[in-house]
């Protein structure tokens, strides 16, 4: 397809006249809006007025239907038109291409039916990219915009590995977005950014095609009116199949409000209304990151300053001493050796359960062997102590020497316990 040069001249002249008329009506030297709308009626630097008119001209002034509805509704309406196997073309240019899952499914059905889908957007929804096994790298371009890095930037046609192909550029934020991770068996690279990375590809899916382009600013009035950049537009359009049965020009996905109007897409609306809107205005993006960094610093230093005071732990009381004093008073008051011995044995068994996690119900040979191993007390000493305990528990009366032997045996066993 070849762009009519007289038509381009008329468009440039028309924009100049409209611009001058607007300047006369405005008081002062108001700068034009740099909002990237790509709407077919927008004559601002990043409107799509010139692109739409060139697009119409390249298709011989054929009827082009403007779409203002989400694609799942559109596909339901036009599905029957594809029954004759004559393909149609859906052409979409937007700053942010945000879709619901129902939209993604409709787009995939549309392409599988043998139709062509063209998408040019700075941000392409991950839902859509995942459906075609592709990814987009936007980090470098976002960083350049945050730094306010404007310079002469360009895009190129891609002819095999011929990076000396003609380039087309203008002075603005650089073209750094790129596409990656696609299946090269079904994908052909058609264009590259200023770093020679793919930014325009076509993917073949059955009888249909998906054209992905991640530099939508080339469709803006500013780019097309710079030097002979219209030739790059011709290059892009020339890759489309000629003579589609129907042509659809999307206006729905250009608007941030479209996310709010979309059916069953509250999740979509959340995604769009956060970073995607902020992303459109570099000042807001700077403010967002500065605020986020400030919040993180505030949290870090505030938590550090207001850390809860760790209380001083009091040392454990020596309960053995208290128990001994209680036993002593009981001994002096009642002279009941049997009762004293039972209390001492009960305390000793509790000590074994708490420190060695061993049951004291069945005092067997295996129990003595296990306790000796855990406590480090010789087996014979352990066996003698439990023989004495068994003897005391079977007697009705306990005399002083036996009680003293029990106390000495228990104290020696406990003192032998390793610290830790």
Secondary structure, 3 states (H helix, E strand, C coil): CCCCHHHHHHHHHHHHHHHHHHHHHCCCCCCCCCCCCCCCCCCCCCCCHHHHHHHHHHCCCCCCEEECCCHHHHHHHHHHHHHHCCCCEEEEEEEEECCCHHHHHHHHHHHHCCCEEEEEEEEECHHHHHHCCCEEECHHHHHHHHCCCEEEEEEEECECCECCCCEEEEEEECCCCEEECCCCCCEEEEEECCCCCEEEEEEEECCEEEEEECCHHHHCHHHHCCCCCHHHHHHHHHCCCCCCCCEEEECCCCCCHHHHHCCCCHHHHHHHHHHHHHCCCHHHHHHHHHHHHHHHHHHHHHHHHCCCCCCCCCCCCCHHHHHHHHHHHHHHHHCCHHHHHHHHHHHHHHHHHHHHCCCCCCCCHHHHHHHHHHHCCCHHHHHHHHHHHHHHHCCCCCCHHHHHHHHHHHHHHHHHCCCC
